[in-house]
């Protein structure tokens, strides 16, 4: 195709870019909030075994490939609606993905058939850096087509001037997964990760934005090849730092390491301490998350009890936090934050809290260096 035949927009692209987000704390103006509709339990696979709490393995082996119980999804949907109402009352524009019937199985040349998962966690799927939306090359097979729930919104943002990229679509064939670890111990730090380095894979939620510095972890769903792809894609304007966490089954950084404001960081003490953070955080104020109060019997099928750390900042003061986690609310207040308590524990059974259930579209702010 010659360059003269490339269709050009009829009018100059709008200066008021609809997508803009450089940090986890700039004033939130627009956000995508997920949906619980039609969520299905992932089918048993090595990448599920590597990341899911041992006490729930039987749940996945028994219910894999089938919809979650209707009462659970109804309760999660009510909590999502409550979150949306609260965000709206705080002045944030809330957008929702399309409802999709995730129980419809699909196949690719490399695997299948498998049902999908859900549209509940936009943070896992969409990485927003500046004015660009990047669709993550996710490692779980059931998530292969998850981005389609967001395509209506992403196309709208593109037409309004945003950049839109899908990372190289992985194949997720047998070469992408270890076949020698089933039934054993997984440890991302001891070369016992479910995912190999055969092709780039990552979940967007393994990355965290602090202006020109992007922090991430190697996890059971994010490999070094995926991190290298993203670092090269973002280019020399960004510094990508891979952080170590005491989390052999790691999947997503946002219940471990949560920057709340310039120079202020919330950490999960079960996985990281002020001493194990890189020296660049020496001058930062470190808030150590208190032990969660949720009972061990609560069915967090996908996660640890540390979902309490998975907060969402609306600006440098306001933080959306689980209403039942009083010690976390107290900690934030003690440090001068304005916690916004929202009940969200039923939703937690789907594997995330406020940060996971959302994806920034626009925060007021510019690209800065905070180190
Ligand atoms: O236990 O670290 C992180 C959030 C998963 N989306 C955990 C859960």
Boltz pocket constraint, residues with backbone or C-beta under 6 A from the ligand:
constraints:
  - pocket:
      binder: B
      contacts: [[A, 205], [A, 251], [A, 252], [A, 253], [A, 254], [A, 255], [A, 256], [A, 302], [A, 303], [A, 304], [A, 305], [A, 306], [A, 307], [A, 310], [A, 351], [A, 352], [A, 353], [A, 356]]
      max_distance: 6.0
